[in-house]
Amino acid sequence: MNDSARIRWFGLLLAILVCAAGFTAPFRHYAAFPSELNLFLGQHRQLDYTMPVHADITVDPSIVNINGSDSRSVKVDLRKPLSIVPQSSGMAKLKMKLFGTIPFKTVTVHVVPGLKVIPGGQTIGVKVKSDGIMVVGHHQVKTEKGETLSPAQSAGIRLGDLIMSVNGVKLKEVSQMAKMVEQAGKEGKALKLTIERGTEKFEKELKPVYDAEDRAWRLGLYIRDSAAGVGTLTFYAPEQGVYGALGHIITDMDTQAPIRVGEGQIVQSSVTSINKSSSGEPGEKRAHFVKEGKVLGTVERNTQFGIFGRMSELPKPSYDDKAIPVAFADEVKEGPAHILTVVDGQKVEKFDIEITRAMRQTEPATKGMIIRITDEKLLKRTGGIVQGMSGSPIIQDGKLVGAVTHVFVNDPSSGYGCYIEWMLGDAGILPNAHQRKLKAG
């Protein structure tokens, strides 16, 4: 057999061994093991490699303790679980070498102070004003000459664009812009619009056109400056004075573009009735803002994980006003859990669910888990998950682990949830994965 044939046979044998290794328990444990581990102070974790080898681990003992040792270098038997106990806040790299020489695995351990928040479940009314005036449609103006046109559409202004100012004047309300259009039309002048489209910023000059049917000056735009709706409070953090709600971003009803919040409030709301969900037809909570109800908090941010802002006290009534621990994404497991939500009036109730799938996420991403409603009382009342239930806190083993976000249209008993870790990151009270990496770098 020549050298070329030997090399081919060796390569084939190596490929077979690698494929076979992929089906062994030690290889699967190694492949599934995270490169990043998040811990709260006071939290004890065990890592199980189940590999028949010994290794040396080096780590900063002032941050984490390995198997009860306070040494920087620890010899371990990987057939047995590794015990990790945080000692102080910070970041440490757990470097493992097989037989003390062969680099095997590096795990970045982030230790943050212990955190407790109060789960919500209350139905809230949300009122926000956008930062600028949002374009939500084009209007065809009929002139006195019988022409039909839209100056804004012809100028390339798109749905979802934000008109930030006109002639250098910052816009806050639709009525403000309407007056400026009317005045410019009568004077025969063009308006200079400053527009933002995502990260792009540019200017357009538009001359108002007189609408013969409406007998008013127009730019050929439908615009909106505010939005309102109902959702569910996820958590209140009394020490930081902040809250998180909804579990998903607020978008404009017509353009589906995310609303960039200029200012906003959350207020007391009461559920009046439930339109049940059925296959193909998601239901909804029907609720109204409580007349002269108390303003519960401000809306300062609208992100992919919900709305966040300041709040001075827990809204009443509540299911329980006791703060509970929160869980990192990698702690959530498949199995029983429960949610807190309102289906009648303002009473917060607890309902059983099952976390049927917990996706492993090391960076912020929506749709972290799949949940299924198992509580017969809730299924009978709502048919499953309904609109307005978004933000309902998910609790497992006494910890707040996430929030309900979306319903499966063809199976309303099931839907998605997001991990609470990402919501706490956007609330500014827990560094999220992206922020941790920036600090580590």
Secondary structure, 3 states (H helix, E strand, C coil): CCHHHHHHHHHHHHHHHHHHHCCCHHHHHHHHCCCEEEEECCCCEEECCCCCCEEEEECCCCCEEECCECCCEEEEECCCCEEEEECCCEEEEEEEEECCCEEEEEEEEEEECCCEEEECCCEEEEEEEEEEEEEEEECCEECCCCCEECHHHHCCCCCCCEEEEECCEECCCHHHHHHHHHHHHHHCCCEEEEEEECCEEEEEEECCEEECCCCEEECCEEEEEEEEEEEEEEEEECCCCEEEEECCCCECCCCCCECCEEEEEEEEEEEEEEECCECCECCEEEEEECCCCCEEEECCEEECCEEEEEECCCCCCCCCCCCEEECCHHHCCCEEEEEEEECCECCEEEEEEEEEEECCCCCCCCCCEEEEECCHHHHHHHCCCCECCCCCEEEECCEEEEEEEEEECCEEEEEEEEEHHHHHHHCCCCCCHHHHHHHHC
